[in-house]
């Protein structure tokens, strides 16, 4: 009990697998302590123990700024959810970390099965949405701003890796040595370059474009609203070479430019099944 008195308590209500988990942060050491609240019920217990938050529930761990920081501090549980703080002045966020032999990657977007609708308005993309154990856009259901999280992450995490998997199981990767976005004042303009990989480069076309949603049209196309036309939210130009926040479509067949598009590998008529976007240093 004495330990708890030294903590600053913030109760964060997570959806599904991690709802009603209390996070305590020490004001001096910046270590976090997580524990389940009394609101858990029997039907939720099994699922909730399957996903850790910076370690097992009830543990104490130092806050990491990103997944590379987690790797450097000895974390190796790839695919687990971690509590992160991309900027020291901002609140905690949660994201999936993936680890390889020598680095950690912060998953900022994940598409799996169409269980989450990504055709959303500007405020949803600013706030974040989805479920950490399924599909999400980083910052989902946290006390912070989603696109701002990406802005702060790309101050130090300048590399992007995109994994795409077709409906037949064929998976390929597009890697970028440079990826960052500008501040909200510039509508999160994207900067991307230095492609390597085997999925072809479908992001170079979007370099220098502002982020757009159907209700906040920032693309340079004066004839159409690309977000509305493409059923998504992205850094549109005139309109897409890629559209990874487009609609998930069973079987992959898509109306032209709609769906989860990566047109330099497949055409604009094909919608991918699985996508991971992850940031690294």
N, C-alpha and C positions, 0 to 999 in steps of 0.2 A: 504493500500500500504506500510506503514511503517513496518508493521509486516512482509511482504514478503521480505523486504530487509535484514532481519536478518536471513533468511533461506538459506540453501545450496540447490539448486535446482537440482534434478535428474529426467529426464523424462524417464519413464519406459513404453515400449510399450507392453501391454498385449494382448494376442489373444482373439478374440471373445468378451466375455461379458465385459472385462475390458481394452480394447485397449485404448491407448492414455489417460491414467490417470496420472496426474502429482503428484509426491510425493515429498514433501519438508520436509527436516529434519533439526531441529534446532541444530546448532553445539554445544550448551552448554547443553540444557535440554534433547536432544535426543527425543523430541516429534516429531511426524509426522503430516503433514497436507496434506490431499488429496482433489483433486478437478478435475472435468472433464475438458478436454481441449476443444477448439473450433472445434475440428475435428469430434465430434460426429455427427451422422446423425439420422434422424427420425426413421429409421428401427432398430437402435441399442439401442434407449433410454430405452425401456421397459425392455429388458434383462439386461441392465447394472445396473438398479436400483434394480435388484433382488438379487444381491450379494454385500455385504458390504466388505470393506477393513478396518479391525480394527475399525469398526463403520461406520456410514453413510458417504457418500461422502460429502466432505466439512467440516468434523469434525477434531478435533485434539485429539490424543491419544498418550500415551507413548508407545515406542517400547517394545514389549515383546520378551524374549529370546526363549520361547516355549509356548505351550498351557497351561501348568500348571501355568506358570507365568501369562498368560492372565486370568486364573481362579482366581488366588490369587489377581489380581487387579480388580476383580469384573465382568469380562466378563462372560456371560451366554448364548450367542447366538450360540447354538450348530449347527454345520453344515455350519457355515459361514466361509469365507476366511479371514485370519488374516495376517498382515504383521509381520514377526518375524525376529530376528537376533540371531541365535544360538550361535555365537561367537562374542564378542565385536569388534574384529579386522576385521570382514568381513562385506559384504554388506547385504542389506535386502533380505529376501526371502518371499514367500507366501505359505501358506498351509491351509487346512481345519482343524478346531479345533472341537473336539467332547467333550462335557462336561457331566459328571454324577454328582451325589450328592456331591462328595467331591474331584473331580480331573478333570484335563484337559488332553486331549490326542491329539497328533499331528499326523495327517494322513499323512503317508509317501508314500503310494501307494494305488490306488483305481482302481478297475476293475468293469465295470457296463454292457457294452453292445457291446463291440468290436469296438467302434467308433474310438479308437486309436490303432495303430499298435505297439505292444511291442517287436516285433522281430527286434531289432535295434543294431547298432554297439556300440563299446566301447565309442566313443566320445559322442553319444547321451545319454548314461547312465551317463556319467560324466557331461554333460551339463544339462540334464533333458529334459523332453518333456511332451506333453499332454495339457489338458485344465482343469483349476481349477474347472470348473462347471461340468466336466464329468470325464474322466479317466486321471490319471496322475501319474508320478513318481516324487517325491518331488524335488523342485528346477526348475520346468518347466518354461521356458521363464522368467528367472530372471537374474540379474547381479551377478551370483555366480555359484559355482560348485555343482552339485547335490549330488554325492556320498560324497563329502566333507561335505555337509550339514548334511547328515546322520551321518558321523563321529563325527561332533561337537555335534549334538543332543544326541548321545549315550554316550557322556561324562557325562551327568547328567540324561538323560532319559534312565534308564537301563531296563525298562520293555517293553515288546512287547505284543500286543494283536492282534490276527488275527481272523477276522470274515469271515466265508465262507458260501455261500448260494448256494444250488443246484438249478437246473432248476425247481424242483417241489416246491420250496419255503422253503424247510427245511434248517434252518440256525443253525450253531454251531460255537463255539469259542474255540480257542487255546490260552492260556495265558502263558507267560514266564517271570519268575522273573529276569532273566538275559538275556540281549541282547545288544551287542555292536559290532562295527566293527573297525578294525584297520585302520591306515593311508594309504594313496595312495601308499606309498613305499612298503606296504605289500599287495597291490591289494585288499584292503578293506576286509581282512579276517574276517569272522563272528564268533562270540562267542555267544552261546545260550544254555540255560538250565533252569531247574526249571519249567517244564511243569505242568499246571493244565488246566482243561476244559473238554469239551465233544466232541471235534473233533478229538481226538487221536493226537499223537505227530509225525508230519512228518518233523520237523525241526532238531531234534537231530542228524539225519544221516548227516546233512550238517555242523555240528559244526566243526570249525577249517579250513573250506575251503575258498579259495580265490574266488572273484567274477570273472565270466567269461562271455564273449560274443562270438558270432561266429567268430569275427575277433581278439579276444584276449583270447586265450584258456589257462586258468590257472588251469584247473582241473587235478587231478592226473591220470586220465584214459589215458593210452598211446595208446589205440586202436582207440578211436574215439574222436571227438570234441563234448562234451556233449551239449554245447549251440546250435550248428548246428543240432545235432540229435534231440534235444528237442524243437526246434523252440522257444527259449527263451533266457534269460540272468539271471543267478542265481549263487548261491554258490554251484556249482556242485561238486559231488564226482564221483561215477561210475554208473549211472549218477544222477538219481533223486529218492527222496522220496516225494519231493515237487518241484513245478515249477510254482510259482505264477505269473511270467512274461511270461508265455507261451501264445500261441495263444488262443484267445477267440473263442469258437466253438459253434455254434447254436445247442441247444438240448442236449449238454453235451457229445455226443459220440466222441471219440478221438482215433487216432492211439496211440499205446502204448508209453507212456512217453512224448507225445506231449500235448499241451493244458495247461489249468490252473489246475495243478495237486496237490492234497493232498491225497497221496496214502493210508495212514493209516486209513482214513475214507472211502473214495471210492478207487477204484483201479487206477492204472496208465492209464487205458483206459477211465477214466471219467474226463471231463473238467468242472469246476465250472462256474456258471453264474456271481456271485458277490463276490468280495473280498475287504476287507479293511485291511491294515496293519497300525497300529498306535502305537506310542511311548508314554510312560508315566513314571512318576517318582515313 
